[in-house]
Amino acid sequence: MTSSDIGIRVDPGSFRDPANRVFHVGDQVLRGLDPQAARDWAALAGSGFFTRLVAEGKVCGTEQVDPAVLPGWAAVLRHERIPFVSHPYEWSFGMLRDAALLHLEILRRALPAGFTTKDGSAYNLQWRGVTPVFIDVGSFTPLADGEPWAGYRQFCQTLLYPLLLQAHLGLDFQPWLRSRVDGIEPDQMRRLFRGARRLLPGVPTHVHLHGAMQQRNAGASSADVRAQLRAAGYSRQLALATVRGIEKLVRRLDRREEPSHWVDYQRTCGYTAQDRAEKERFVEAAVRAAGAPRLVLDLGANDGRYARIAARHAAAVVAVEQDPAVADTLYRALRAEGDQRILPLVMDLADPSPGGGWGGVERAGFSTRARAEVALALAVVHHLAIGRNVPLGQVVDQFLGCLRPGGRLVVEFVHPEDPMARRLLANKPDGLFPEYRRDVFERLLAARCRVERQRELPSGTRTLYQVVVGD
């Protein structure tokens, strides 16, 4: 009998550490451990620092279960299920910084207890709302004196370097991380930080010195490097001092304030108070009608007004916003509010996150992960259909493709005569969008799903639709 016969799915992103692998059985997230990893787990589970981190919600909930559920493994763990899996190139600056700080805090608390982490990857963290959580329990391993932090290079490439790019140079880090699953190489960073930039905080040590040490030790084995460090007196105390120094650096980094039209969109978009109130009522009724949905997607969330409404009735809301500055402002606001249900993500709906890494599936694309009971697509159809020249039928298909069978879509059609649509059309050749009409949009909806209700907003140039996809 094969694993597929008993409903076991291997997580396609879990293969780099053969000592432990992640599997899915129904809604359960399981981790198989080999004999050495099982012994490391037994020591970790009995340590006070680890149980405190789990109790504080900083490490995902984990318990040992009967190994018979995963034949062939010495021990099996069951982890809590994260509401929505996201990737670091979908996070805002504040999110990446907070994820880095949690990673460092966990390492700082592990070292005095005699443990370290084998990895330093940003992919080892996920989110409960706006609260980061460390998920790679298999990364913990007993610490030997004189051992350097094995995850330092990964930490630099997937967390520290992206933060330095944005804080020092004002470059959005998301495209850099999206293009390479292993992050930004030191050689790339060294080319960007020349001249006076060499002296910016964090650059001399973690970019230039790090890069030079890598080149110097390129031909040495890991055992040779460890022996050199032990001979030089590298100790647990020095490792702790290094972690504290990186923490101090990361706390000082912040995103440059860059002008963005979308930051002030709610004030400048032209909605009347009556339009906004009617739209809020329509959205709330649609989410309530879905009966406590597990997941709601807000596609084009801006300041999160409608994501917050959805969160009153849903277990989790993913608020997708194209502008990194707007998404970061939303993240910081939600964090200040203590929200635990809304996850803001940075993503262009006309260029959604594809599958990436090994085989193109190590990091699942957004279309694979996005299976919601409700999706909100408010004031985005015209931006995709006119602003990005996406055929109207394909816009509808993309929204409906985010839903589970029986799911509901709340979509807003901005009529061609609306001021925002006219502004977009003014920048296009005359007659380029003859199909961008309300009657065409309604025919497309009717051909693909069932329209439950619709409401024209008081201004008369926008219509809301609530539709349900087939079971």
C-alpha positions as CSV (number, residue, x, y, z in Angstrom):
1,M,0.0,0.0,0.0
2,T,1.4,3.4,-1.0
3,S,1.2,6.6,0.9
4,S,-1.3,7.9,-1.7
5,D,-3.5,5.0,-1.0
6,I,-4.0,6.1,2.7
7,G,-4.3,9.8,1.8
8,I,-0.8,11.0,2.7
9,R,0.5,14.0,0.6
10,V,4.1,15.0,0.8
11,D,4.5,18.8,1.2
12,P,6.4,19.8,-2.0
13,G,8.4,22.4,-0.1
14,S,9.7,19.9,2.4
15,F,12.7,18.0,1.0
16,R,15.8,19.9,1.8
17,D,16.4,18.3,5.2
18,P,16.1,14.5,4.8
19,A,16.1,14.1,8.6
20,N,12.5,15.3,8.7
21,R,9.7,15.9,6.2
22,V,6.3,17.5,6.3
23,F,3.2,15.6,5.1
24,H,-0.6,16.4,4.9
25,V,-3.2,13.9,5.9
26,G,-6.6,15.5,5.4
27,D,-6.4,18.7,7.4
28,Q,-3.6,17.5,9.5
29,V,0.0,18.8,9.1
30,L,2.4,16.0,10.1
31,R,6.2,15.8,10.3
32,G,8.1,12.6,10.1
33,L,11.4,12.4,12.0
34,D,14.3,10.0,11.4
35,P,16.0,8.4,14.5
36,Q,18.5,11.2,15.1
37,A,15.8,13.9,14.6
38,A,13.5,11.9,17.0
39,R,16.2,12.0,19.7
40,D,16.7,15.8,19.1
41,W,12.9,16.3,19.4
42,A,12.8,14.4,22.7
43,A,15.5,16.7,24.1
44,L,13.8,19.8,22.7
45,A,10.3,18.8,24.0
46,G,11.7,18.5,27.5
47,S,13.4,21.9,27.4
48,G,11.8,24.9,29.2
49,F,12.6,27.5,26.5
50,F,10.8,25.5,23.8
51,T,7.6,24.9,25.8
52,R,7.5,28.6,26.7
53,L,7.9,29.7,23.0
54,V,5.0,27.4,22.1
55,A,2.8,28.7,25.0
56,E,3.6,32.3,23.9
57,G,2.5,31.5,20.3
58,K,5.9,32.2,18.9
59,V,6.4,28.6,17.7
60,C,3.6,26.7,16.1
61,G,1.7,24.3,18.3
62,T,3.3,20.8,18.1
63,E,2.5,17.4,19.7
64,Q,3.9,13.9,19.2
65,V,1.5,11.4,17.8
66,D,1.4,7.7,17.0
67,P,4.2,7.0,14.4
68,A,1.9,4.5,12.7
69,V,0.2,7.4,10.9
70,L,3.4,7.9,8.8
71,P,4.9,4.5,8.2
72,G,8.7,4.4,8.0
73,W,9.5,7.3,10.4
74,A,10.9,6.9,13.9
75,A,8.6,9.6,15.3
76,V,5.8,11.8,14.1
77,L,4.7,15.3,15.1
78,R,1.5,17.0,14.4
79,H,1.5,20.8,14.0
80,E,-1.2,23.4,14.2
81,R,-2.5,24.4,10.7
82,I,-1.7,28.0,9.6
83,P,-4.8,29.7,8.2
84,F,-3.0,30.8,4.9
85,V,0.5,30.0,3.7
86,S,2.3,33.0,2.4
87,H,5.8,33.7,1.0
88,P,8.3,36.4,2.1
89,Y,8.0,38.1,-1.3
90,E,4.4,38.7,-0.5
91,W,5.2,40.5,2.8
92,S,5.6,44.2,3.5
93,F,8.7,45.7,5.0
94,G,7.3,45.7,8.5
95,M,6.3,42.1,8.2
96,L,9.7,40.9,7.0
97,R,11.4,42.9,9.8
98,D,9.1,41.4,12.4
99,A,9.7,37.9,11.0
100,A,13.4,38.5,11.2
101,L,13.2,39.7,14.8
102,L,11.2,36.7,15.8
103,H,13.7,34.4,14.2
104,L,16.5,36.1,16.1
105,E,14.6,36.1,19.4
106,I,14.0,32.3,19.1
107,L,17.7,31.7,18.4
108,R,18.7,34.0,21.3
109,R,16.5,32.0,23.7
110,A,17.7,28.7,22.3
111,L,21.4,29.2,22.7
112,P,21.6,29.4,26.5
113,A,19.5,26.2,26.6
114,G,22.0,24.4,24.5
115,F,20.1,24.5,21.2
116,T,20.5,26.3,17.9
117,T,18.7,26.3,14.5
118,K,20.0,24.6,11.4
119,D,18.3,27.1,9.1
120,G,17.8,30.8,9.0
121,S,15.3,31.0,6.1
122,A,12.4,33.5,6.0
123,Y,10.3,30.5,4.8
124,N,10.6,29.1,8.3
125,L,8.0,31.6,9.4
126,Q,4.3,32.1,8.7
127,W,1.5,34.3,10.1
128,R,-1.6,34.2,12.3
129,G,-3.1,37.4,11.2
130,V,-0.3,39.9,11.8
131,T,1.5,37.8,14.3
132,P,4.5,35.9,13.0
133,V,5.0,32.3,14.1
134,F,8.0,30.0,13.6
135,I,7.0,26.7,11.9
136,D,10.2,24.8,11.3
137,V,10.4,22.7,14.5
138,G,12.7,20.3,12.7
139,S,15.3,23.1,12.4
140,F,16.1,22.9,16.2
141,T,19.2,20.9,17.0
142,P,21.5,20.6,20.0
143,L,24.4,23.1,20.1
144,A,28.1,22.1,20.3
145,D,30.5,24.7,21.6
146,G,32.5,26.3,18.8
147,E,29.8,25.7,16.2
148,P,28.8,28.8,14.2
149,W,25.2,29.4,13.4
150,A,24.5,27.3,10.4
151,G,21.6,29.4,9.3
152,Y,23.5,32.7,9.2
153,R,23.9,32.8,5.4
154,Q,20.2,32.0,4.8
155,F,19.2,34.6,7.3
156,C,21.2,37.2,5.5
157,Q,20.0,36.2,2.0
158,T,16.3,35.9,2.8
159,L,15.8,38.4,5.6
160,L,18.6,40.8,6.4
161,Y,19.7,41.7,2.8
162,P,16.1,42.4,1.6
163,L,15.7,44.7,4.7
164,L,19.0,46.5,3.9
165,L,18.0,47.0,0.3
166,Q,14.8,48.8,1.2
167,A,16.0,50.7,4.3
168,H,19.2,52.0,2.7
169,L,18.4,52.2,-1.0
170,G,14.6,52.5,-1.1
171,L,14.3,49.4,-3.4
172,D,11.3,47.2,-2.9
173,F,12.7,43.8,-1.9
174,Q,9.7,41.7,-3.1
175,P,10.9,41.2,-6.8
176,W,14.4,40.2,-5.5
177,L,13.0,37.5,-3.3
178,R,10.5,36.3,-5.8
179,S,13.2,35.8,-8.5
180,R,15.4,33.5,-6.3
181,V,14.1,31.0,-3.7
182,D,17.4,31.2,-1.9
183,G,17.4,34.9,-1.6
184,I,20.0,37.6,-2.5
185,E,23.6,36.5,-2.8
186,P,26.4,38.5,-1.0
187,D,28.1,39.2,-4.4
188,Q,25.0,41.0,-5.6
189,M,24.8,43.1,-2.4
190,R,28.5,44.0,-2.6
191,R,27.9,45.5,-6.1
192,L,25.1,47.6,-4.8
193,F,26.9,48.9,-1.7
194,R,30.1,50.4,-3.1
195,G,31.7,53.8,-2.2
196,A,30.1,55.6,0.7
197,R,27.4,53.0,0.8
198,R,29.9,50.5,2.1
199,L,29.7,52.3,5.5
200,L,25.9,52.1,5.9
201,P,24.7,50.3,9.1
202,G,25.1,46.5,8.8
203,V,26.8,46.6,5.4
204,P,30.5,46.4,6.4
205,T,30.0,43.3,8.6
206,H,27.1,41.4,7.0
207,V,27.7,42.2,3.4
208,H,31.4,42.9,2.7
209,L,33.0,40.9,5.5
210,H,30.5,38.1,5.0
211,G,31.2,38.0,1.3
212,A,34.9,38.1,1.8
213,M,34.8,35.2,4.3
214,Q,32.7,33.1,1.9
215,Q,35.3,33.6,-0.9
216,R,38.2,32.9,1.5
217,N,36.6,29.6,2.7
218,A,35.1,28.5,-0.6
219,G,37.4,25.5,-0.8
220,A,37.2,24.6,2.9
221,S,34.8,22.0,4.3
222,S,32.3,22.8,7.0
223,A,34.4,20.7,9.4
224,D,37.4,22.9,8.6
225,V,35.5,26.1,9.2
226,R,34.2,24.8,12.6
227,A,37.7,23.8,13.6
228,Q,39.1,27.2,12.8
229,L,36.3,28.9,14.8
230,R,36.9,26.6,17.8
231,A,40.7,27.3,17.6
232,A,39.9,31.1,17.5
233,G,37.9,30.7,20.8
234,Y,34.4,31.0,19.2
235,S,31.9,30.3,22.1
236,R,28.3,30.3,22.9
237,Q,28.7,33.7,24.5
238,L,30.1,35.1,21.3
239,A,27.2,33.6,19.3
240,L,24.8,35.3,21.7
241,A,26.5,38.6,21.3
242,T,26.4,38.2,17.5
243,V,22.6,37.5,17.6
244,R,22.0,40.5,19.9
245,G,24.0,42.7,17.5
246,I,22.0,41.6,14.5
247,E,18.8,42.2,16.5
248,K,19.9,45.8,17.3
249,L,20.6,46.4,13.7
250,V,17.3,45.0,12.4
251,R,15.3,47.1,14.9
252,R,17.0,50.2,13.6
253,L,16.1,49.5,10.0
254,D,12.9,51.1,8.6
255,R,11.2,51.6,5.3
256,R,11.9,54.9,3.5
257,E,8.7,57.0,3.2
258,E,8.0,57.2,-0.5
259,P,5.0,59.1,-2.0
260,S,2.2,56.8,-3.1
261,H,-1.1,57.8,-4.7
262,W,-2.8,54.7,-3.2
263,V,-2.0,55.6,0.4
264,D,-4.7,58.2,0.4
265,Y,-7.1,56.4,-2.0
266,Q,-10.1,56.3,0.3
267,R,-10.1,60.1,0.6
268,T,-9.5,60.7,-3.1
269,C,-11.4,57.9,-4.9
270,G,-14.6,59.9,-5.2
271,Y,-17.1,57.7,-3.3
272,T,-19.9,59.5,-1.7
273,A,-20.8,58.8,2.0
274,Q,-24.0,57.1,0.7
275,D,-22.0,54.9,-1.7
276,R,-19.6,53.9,1.0
277,A,-22.3,53.0,3.5
278,E,-24.3,51.0,0.9
279,K,-21.1,49.2,-0.1
280,E,-20.3,48.3,3.5
281,R,-23.8,46.9,4.1
282,F,-23.6,44.8,0.9
283,V,-20.3,43.3,1.8
284,E,-21.2,42.5,5.4
285,A,-24.4,40.8,4.3
286,A,-22.5,38.7,1.7
287,V,-19.9,37.5,4.2
288,R,-22.6,36.8,6.8
289,A,-24.6,34.8,4.3
290,A,-21.5,32.5,3.8
291,G,-22.0,31.2,7.4
292,A,-18.7,31.9,9.3
293,P,-16.3,31.2,6.4
294,R,-12.9,29.9,7.2
295,L,-11.2,32.1,4.6
296,V,-12.1,35.4,2.9
297,L,-9.9,37.0,0.2
298,D,-10.0,40.8,-0.2
299,L,-8.5,41.3,-3.6
300,G,-7.4,45.0,-3.8
301,A,-7.7,45.7,-0.1
302,N,-6.1,49.2,0.1
303,D,-6.5,50.4,3.7
304,G,-8.4,47.2,4.7
305,R,-11.8,48.8,5.3
306,Y,-13.7,45.8,3.8
307,A,-11.3,43.3,5.1
308,R,-12.1,44.5,8.6
309,I,-15.8,44.1,7.9
310,A,-15.2,40.6,6.6
311,A,-13.2,39.7,9.7
312,R,-16.2,40.2,11.9
313,H,-17.7,37.0,10.5
314,A,-14.7,35.0,9.1
315,A,-12.0,33.0,10.8
316,A,-9.3,34.5,8.5
317,V,-9.1,37.2,5.9
318,V,-6.2,37.6,3.4
319,A,-6.0,41.3,2.3
320,V,-4.1,41.5,-1.1
321,E,-2.7,44.9,-2.0
322,Q,-0.5,45.8,-4.9
323,D,1.3,48.8,-3.4
324,P,4.0,47.7,-0.9
325,A,3.7,51.0,1.0
326,V,-0.1,50.7,1.4
327,A,0.2,47.1,2.5
328,D,2.8,48.1,5.0
329,T,0.7,50.9,6.4
330,L,-2.2,48.4,6.7
331,Y,0.1,45.9,8.5
332,R,1.3,48.4,11.0
333,A,-2.3,49.6,11.7
334,L,-3.5,46.0,12.2
335,R,-0.6,45.2,14.5
336,A,-1.3,48.3,16.6
337,E,-5.0,47.1,16.8
338,G,-3.9,43.6,17.9
339,D,-5.8,42.0,15.0
340,Q,-5.4,38.3,14.8
341,R,-7.6,37.5,11.7
342,I,-6.4,39.7,8.8
343,L,-3.2,38.9,6.9
344,P,-2.1,41.7,4.5
345,L,-0.1,40.6,1.5
346,V,1.7,42.5,-1.3
347,M,0.8,41.2,-4.7
348,D,-0.2,42.5,-8.2
349,L,-3.4,40.8,-9.3
350,A,-2.3,41.2,-12.9
351,D,1.0,39.4,-12.0
352,P,0.1,37.0,-9.1
353,S,2.7,35.0,-7.4
354,P,3.6,32.0,-9.5
355,G,4.9,28.6,-8.3
356,G,8.6,28.7,-7.7
357,G,11.7,26.8,-6.4
358,W,12.4,23.2,-7.4
359,G,10.0,21.9,-10.0
360,G,8.1,25.1,-9.9
361,V,6.1,23.7,-6.9
362,E,8.4,24.1,-3.9
363,R,6.7,27.4,-3.3
364,A,3.1,27.1,-4.3
365,G,1.6,29.8,-6.6
366,F,-1.2,32.1,-5.3
367,S,-3.8,30.4,-7.5
368,T,-2.9,27.0,-5.8
369,R,-3.2,28.4,-2.3
370,A,-6.2,30.7,-2.8
371,R,-9.3,28.6,-2.2
372,A,-11.7,30.7,-0.2
373,E,-15.4,30.6,0.8
374,V,-15.7,34.3,-0.1
375,A,-13.7,36.7,-2.3
376,L,-14.2,40.4,-2.5
377,A,-13.2,42.2,-5.7
378,L,-14.1,45.8,-5.1
379,A,-13.1,48.6,-7.4
380,V,-10.5,46.4,-9.2
381,V,-12.2,45.2,-12.4
382,H,-11.6,48.4,-14.3
383,H,-7.9,48.5,-13.2
384,L,-7.3,45.1,-14.6
385,A,-9.6,45.3,-17.7
386,I,-8.7,48.9,-18.7
387,G,-5.5,49.7,-16.8
388,R,-3.8,46.3,-17.6
389,N,-5.6,45.3,-20.8
390,V,-6.8,42.0,-19.4
391,P,-9.9,40.7,-21.3
392,L,-13.0,41.1,-19.1
393,G,-13.9,37.4,-19.2
394,Q,-10.5,36.5,-17.9
395,V,-10.8,39.0,-15.1
396,V,-14.0,37.2,-14.0
397,D,-12.3,33.8,-14.4
398,Q,-9.4,34.8,-12.1
399,F,-11.8,36.0,-9.4
400,L,-13.9,32.9,-9.6
401,G,-10.8,30.7,-9.6
402,C,-10.0,31.8,-6.1
403,L,-13.2,30.2,-4.7
404,R,-14.1,26.8,-3.4
405,P,-17.2,25.1,-5.0
406,G,-20.2,26.9,-3.6
407,G,-18.1,30.0,-2.7
408,R,-19.3,33.6,-3.1
409,L,-17.8,36.4,-5.0
410,V,-18.6,40.0,-4.3
411,V,-17.5,42.1,-7.3
412,E,-17.9,45.7,-8.2
413,F,-18.3,46.9,-11.8
414,V,-17.3,50.5,-12.4
415,H,-19.3,51.8,-15.4
416,P,-17.4,53.3,-18.3
417,E,-18.9,56.7,-17.5
418,D,-17.6,56.7,-13.9
419,P,-14.9,59.3,-13.3
420,M,-12.3,56.7,-12.4
421,A,-13.0,54.6,-15.5
422,R,-12.9,57.7,-17.7
423,R,-9.5,58.6,-16.3
424,L,-8.1,55.2,-17.2
425,L,-9.8,55.2,-20.7
426,A,-8.3,58.7,-21.4
427,N,-4.8,57.1,-21.4
428,K,-5.8,54.5,-24.0
429,P,-6.5,54.7,-27.7
430,D,-10.1,55.4,-28.6
431,G,-12.3,52.3,-29.1
432,L,-9.8,49.9,-27.5
433,F,-12.3,48.5,-25.1
434,P,-15.7,48.2,-26.8
435,E,-16.6,45.2,-24.6
436,Y,-16.1,47.1,-21.4
437,R,-19.8,47.6,-20.7
438,R,-22.1,46.6,-17.9
439,D,-24.3,44.4,-20.1
440,V,-21.3,42.5,-21.3
441,F,-20.1,42.1,-17.7
442,E,-23.4,40.8,-16.6
443,R,-23.6,38.2,-19.4
444,L,-20.1,37.0,-18.5
445,L,-21.2,36.5,-14.9
446,A,-24.4,34.8,-15.8
447,A,-22.5,32.3,-18.1
448,R,-20.1,31.3,-15.3
449,C,-22.1,31.5,-12.0
450,R,-25.4,32.4,-10.4
451,V,-26.1,36.0,-9.5
452,E,-27.8,36.0,-6.1
453,R,-28.2,39.8,-5.8
454,Q,-27.0,43.1,-7.2
455,R,-27.1,46.7,-6.1
456,E,-26.4,49.9,-8.0
457,L,-24.7,52.4,-5.7
458,P,-26.4,55.7,-5.2
459,S,-24.0,57.6,-7.4
460,G,-25.3,55.6,-10.4
461,T,-22.0,54.7,-11.9
462,R,-21.1,51.5,-10.0
463,T,-22.8,48.2,-9.4
464,L,-22.2,45.5,-6.8
465,Y,-22.9,41.8,-7.5
466,Q,-23.0,38.8,-5.2
467,V,-22.6,35.6,-7.1
468,V,-22.1,31.9,-6.2
469,V,-20.1,29.4,-8.1
470,G,-21.4,25.9,-8.8
471,D,-21.1,23.1,-6.2
